[in-house]
Amino acid sequence: MSLPQPVPPSWKDLGKSSNDLLGKDFPINNVTLEVKTFTPSNVAFKVAGARDTKSSLIGGDIEAKFFNKPHGLVFTQSWTTSNILKTQIEVDNQIAKGVKLDLQTALTPDTGAKSALFTTTYKQPGLHTRAFLDVFKGPTFTADTVIGRDGFLVGAEASYNVTEGKITKYATAIGYSAPEYAVTLHGLGNLSTFAASYYHRVNPDVEAGAKAVYDTRASPSGNVALEVGAKVYLDSAAYVKAKINNIGVLALGYTQSLRPGVRASFGLALDTQRLNDQASQGAHKVGASFTFDG
């Protein structure tokens, strides 16, 4: 008799371990500050801001989120410094077990620009499927499905433009996930771009990963991109990360938990092929991120 199957990851989370290792905790383009608080009445507030280190422009947003756990309802309202009003309504496990409904809207009062995305998610052991309807763009219907069994994963995605009556995008992926490692292969952009990612938890203190992307539409001299990285825990409150790509850009990250709920991250990116070029100082980047979670 086979063992019970877990719910597989969603389409966007295929290869997540490798993507997080290579993409998160490298604040090299800006300085960010994020403050989160939670009230006894099930309301969460978040204020976030970012200063671009190149342009010195500052942007931010304020968000309020209300939780009604008995009815599986989450209501989120946010306002950005670009004067965009965003609303999100989520209803989980109310219509049927494993079914989640999600409506996200955005409105820019200055220009009248608006968007609305309705999402339905269905999860059960061995299956994770989602359907999206972009109301004002097309409208466009997008669906993706991931099937998992004994660690093996198979997924696909497709978009259909209702007005034009044709499929505008499709992609597929296969992978294998185990507690210590994961491997994922993607065929993206109507199977014009292929990506392979690998993640390995070497031991409790060391993680390693790599990602390669092959773009059939690019020139032969630059159609393959490769990136490798590692994460090392110094102790229970600090870790360092490093990655380097095939064009010689080295990125370093250091994250420290100062106290419960307070975290600081620092990042540095160096173009190793232009270290001695005095005119290339702009190619090197630094940044920082501070998070207060109350």
Secondary structure, DSSP 8 states (H G I E B T S, - for coil): ----------GGGTTHHHHHHHHSS---SEEEEEEEEE-TTSEEEEEEEEEETTT--EEEEEEEEEEEGGGTEEEEEEEETT--EEEEEEEESSSSTTEEEEEEEEEETTTTEEEEEEEEEEEETTEEEEEEEESSSTTEEEEEEEEEETTEEEEEEEEEETTTTEEEEEEEEEEEE-SSEEEEEEEETTTTEEEEEEEEEEETTEEEEEEEEEETTS-TTSSEEEEEEEEEEEETTEEEEEEEETT-EEEEEEEEEEETTEEEEEEEEEEGGGTT-GGGGGG-EEEEEEEEE-
